[in-house]
Amino acid sequence: MGSRKYNQFFTWLKNLFSGTPDVICEITQAKQLIIAIDRGGVPLNPAKVNQIARNLGLEVSRKAPVEETIERIRKALARAK
């Protein structure tokens, strides 16, 4: 009988400390990527870069070089301003 209360307590505790991730719009995500790259960062995950580009409405091939995709994202952001 006590195990149910025990499980409910730990479920409550887990929910208390696990925050929900903030939802970031596509343009903000793309801007953050470009800012990080301009500061000297290197995108380690090409799939993430492709996903950001697709969220902006760009068609991206899986075989496209990351540098090309980043340039297309830059152009899309320039058009969005």
N, C-alpha and C positions, 0 to 999 in steps of 0.2 A: 504494500500500500504506500509506503514512504517513497518508493522509487519513482513514482509518477511525479510527486512534488519535486523530487530531486532533479528529474529531467526537465521539468518546467522551469525550475530556477536557472539551470544552466542554459537553457534556450533563451530565456529572458536576458541573462547576462551576456550571452554571445550577441544577441540583437542590439543590446545597449552599446557595445563597443565596436561593432562592425558597422561603419558608416556606409551609406549608400554613395556610390560614385557620382560625381557631378557630371551632368550631361553637357557636353561642349558642342557648339554648333560647328558645321563643316568649315566655315570661313575662319573661325577662331583657331581651329585645329591646324588648318593650313598655314595661318600666320605664325603660329607657334613653331611649326616645323621649319619654316623659312628663317625665322629669327634664330633658332638653334643652329641651323646650317651656317648662317652668316657669322655667328660667333665662333665658328670653327668646329662645330659638331659634325659628325659623320653619321648618316642614317645607317643603322646596323641591320634594320629589317626592311628589305625592299617591298615585302608584301604590305607592310603598314603604309609606306609611301604610296603604293598603288591604291590602297583602300582610301586614303585621303583624297587622291586624285579622282577616284570614281565617285566619292561623295560630293565632289564639286561638279560632277556631271561630265567628266572627261572619260573618253574611252582609252583604256590603257591595256596594252598587250603584256602578258606575263614575261615576254622575252625582251621588252623594252628596257634599255639601260636606265638606271636610277637617275643619272644626271639629266637625261632627256625628260624624264617624268617631272623632276624638280623644276626644270625650266618651264614646262607646260603649266605647272602649278603657279609659278611666279607670274606668268602671263594672264592666267585666269584671275589671280588676285588683283592684278593691275586693271583688268576690265571691270572687276566688281566695285572698284572705288568710285 
